[in-house]
Amino acid sequence: MTSDRAGPPASGGASEPSAPAERPHGKEEAMSETIHRATWKVSGMTCGHCEKSVSEELSALPGVSSVHARAGEGLVTVESDRPLDEAAVRAAVDEAGYEVTGAA
């Protein structure tokens, strides 16, 4: 009997009905569906200034919400509300003085 009583609280049976009322899952799913994440290999980045230059150019693209450049790995990850055009990404990175060498 003790294991039966421990089972429902551990699974959240009593708290499940109130959880959806507090935090609708439909809205979370809809938001996650609109975020597109792409990681690109970028050659030539060696320091924080390089990361900043690439990040600023990519942040100017329509729909971009987040850019994370990592010089040590030669990678940049971009989050946006729509799929990004590869040519636009390449042009933005080129404008910063670096080169996209492919998708990571």
Beta strands, then each sheet from edge to edge (+ up, - down):
strand 1: 36-43
strand 2: 64-70
strand 3: 75-80
strand 4: 99-103
sheet 1: 2+ 3- 1+ 4-
end
